[in-house]
Amino acid sequence: MISCGSSFKSFYNNHKSDLGATSFQVPKFMKAVVGSISPEINQAIGNISDFKFIKFENANSFKRQTLINEMNAVTKHKYVDVFRKNEADRTQVISVKEKDIVVTDVIIFSSTEKVTTAYYLQGHFDAGKIRSLANEDGIDTFTNTLIKSYDSNKGTSTNQEN
């Protein structure tokens, strides 16, 4: 078993190529698109500097438990749990890093028998707005809208590599 280290970046990089995983991250040129999805999303995300998403479908119980354990290792250090619920059929975690009264990093993790998802946002966020975005409908709507927006823009954007 490969250890993911104790950062979301390591978790993401170690699993983005896993069979059954869907992942994306928002490059700098896409930040304007994220902010323009809707006024509510723009207010919730604030000044985003990094956004990553990874989803695992139909993971077996061993893989699912491994993902939960790795995410627990990530959120164990320097994160504060805003919400954590551990049940036999579902694990939900919203964990943040704060600097004074500003949230700088957010991890939203959810795992069921059918699907496991993890979101990572870095920037300057309003804590109350992050909590409202983190409800199941809000984050699913956000993800679906972002994917649709990305798909419609990738044909019109040029690939810019540094």
Secondary structure, 3 states (H helix, E strand, C coil): CCCCCCCHHHHHHHHCCCCCEEEEECCHHHHHHHHCCCHHHHHHHCEEEEEEEEEEECCCHHHHHHHHHHHHHHHHCCCEEEEEEECCCEEEEEEEEEECCEEEEEEEEEEECCEEEEEEEEEEECHHHHHHHCCHHHHHHHHHHHHHHHHHHHCCCCCCCC
